[in-house]
Amino acid sequence: MLIIWGANQDLATVFGFADLTMGLLALVNLVALVLLMPLGLRVLNDYEQQRLAGEEPRFSADDHAHLRLDPVSWPTEP
């Protein structure tokens, strides 16, 4: 439907619409980044603590039970 609409509009209108939609997509992504920032900081803090302890950093779902991760996607270590 947008292809037909775009074919019948002038180029300035099509680019204006594309700019608007890209701006809205960027806004949605920025909101998602702000909402996910606390989670990312917690995981980053765990990574940095492992590095400072001299360990090889690893992500373990058991260490992050608050994330409620899918056990099929992130199996626990034996």
Secondary structure as UniProt FT lines:
FT   HELIX           2..8
FT   HELIX           11..52
FT   TURN            53..54
FT   HELIX           61..67
FT   TURN            71..73
//
